[in-house]
Amino acid sequence: MLSLCMHKEWAPRKKQSTKTGFTIVELLIVVVVIAILAAITIVSYNGIQNRAKASAVQSAASQAAKKIALWKVDNADQSPDLATFTGLVGSGNISQYQYTPGANGAFCVTATTNGISYNVSNANSSPLEGGCDGHSANGVSAITNLVTNPSVENDTAGWSLTINGTAASRNTTAALVGTYGITATAPANGSDSGVQIPVSGTLTAGTPYTASFTLRAITAGSYSLSTQGTAGGSGREMKVMAANTTARFTFTWTPSVSGGVSFYALRQGGAAAVHTFYVDGAMLTSGSSVPNYADGDTAGWIWDGTRYNSTSTGKPV
């Protein structure tokens, strides 16, 4: 038998190519590395920018000090007043400077650029970081306490101590801030009785203001902080207090018209008995925030005139 063998020719197999790529883990590692490098670059760039800004404001402060020094050579070593200082540095640049003259050649200048502040003074011609006492600095605005004798440390100038029959005096027993305070004894009557606190200047319509003081009730009763006058309206904060307790009274309002304000610490009327209370540490500032008590003796603050008998200015504390 004839056997037929059929031979099938097989084509050689093609070699399959393999493609390789990044795994997810490898991609994540690359992303993380790029992020780290970007962060380092940003930090370095910001550091360079901040150093450049600091250098610019230090230069501005130094230039102001040099101009004052040259002026003092021809003016008996006295400090220029504000108008003269403005002329020295140029009216176009005055927005970056704050200046406080003092007696016997004293002065202090704060220069601010891009929210960075440095200061120079008669005692230090090399710029120091931050602002002079009483100046805004590094984006923090200074505030002024408009009460002219806020803690009666020297006398009772400006205070009215006999409102509606009240008998009041300055003494150390009543000190709630500093060394002295006011002791007020309000009679038994139907009137609001107490003391009036001295305020300087005119309040501006549309600007919020905050008044405050510390009161200690020796006699239990109802007490209040009251504002009156052209720019004061008839606003008040009232508290019912137990005997021998202390509280900080605050009241914020926005005058509808510009003008003066009268500011009182009072025992509410209608009392059937004599009431005694202490009051101290008075403040009246622009703005709606309630700052901690401060005056010209507080660190970073200055008296705007005679110590203890003028307004005072500084950064919030």
C-alpha positions, 0 to 999 in steps of 0.5 A: 500500500502506498503510504502518502505522507503529507508534509506541512511547511511551518513558517518560523514564528515571529519574535514578539517585541516587549514594551517597557514603561514607568510603573505607578510607583515610579510615577509617584516617586517622580511627582514627589521629587518634582514637588520637593524641588518646586517647594525648595525653589519657591522657598529660595525665591521668597527668601531672596525677595524678602531679603531684597525688600528688607534691604530696600527699607533699611536703605530708606531708614538709613537715608532718612537718618543721614538727612536728619544728621546733616540738618542738625549740623546747621541747626544747633543739633536740634531735631527737625519738626514734622514739617521739616522732616517731610521736606528733608525726605521729600513729600513724594516719599513721606507715605513710607515714613513715620517720624517722632521728634523729641527734645534735645535732638532726639528723634525716631523714624520708622520706614516701611516698604511692602509691609516690612518696617525698620527704625532709626533714631538719634541713639541708633543710626543703624536700622533696627527691625520693627517700628519706633514706639508709637508707630505702626510697623510690619502691617500692624497699625498703631491706635490712639487712646483718646482719653487724656488722663486714663489712669490718674497716675499724676492727678485728676486733671480733666475728670469730673468727679461730682456728677449728680451728687457723686463724691470722688477722689484719687487714691491708691486703694482704688488702683485697678491699673497702675498705682492710682484709681478713682473712688466714687461714692454715688448718693441714693437718688433717682439719677445716674451718678458717677464720674466723667472721663476726659476725652480729647479731639473730635470723633469722625462720622462713620468711623466706629469707636470703642470706649472701655474702663475697669470698674470694681463694685464695692457696693452691689448694684447696677453700673454702666458705661455711658456715652453722650454728646454730639458724636456719642449719642446715648449709648451704654453698657450696663452690668448688675454686679455683686459687691467686691467684683470687678468687670471691664466695661466696653461699648462700641458705636459709630457716630452719625455726625462728627463732633465731641463725646462725653464718656461716663462711669455711672451707678444707675439711677433709682438706687435707694442706698449710697453706692461706692465703686472704683474706676480706672484704666479708661480707653477710647480708641477708633475701631470696633475691636476691644484692645487691652488697656494701654497708655504712654507708659506701656511698652511700645506706646508713647505719650502724645504730649505731657505724660499722664495728661495727654492722649497716647499712641501705640500698637494693640497689646 
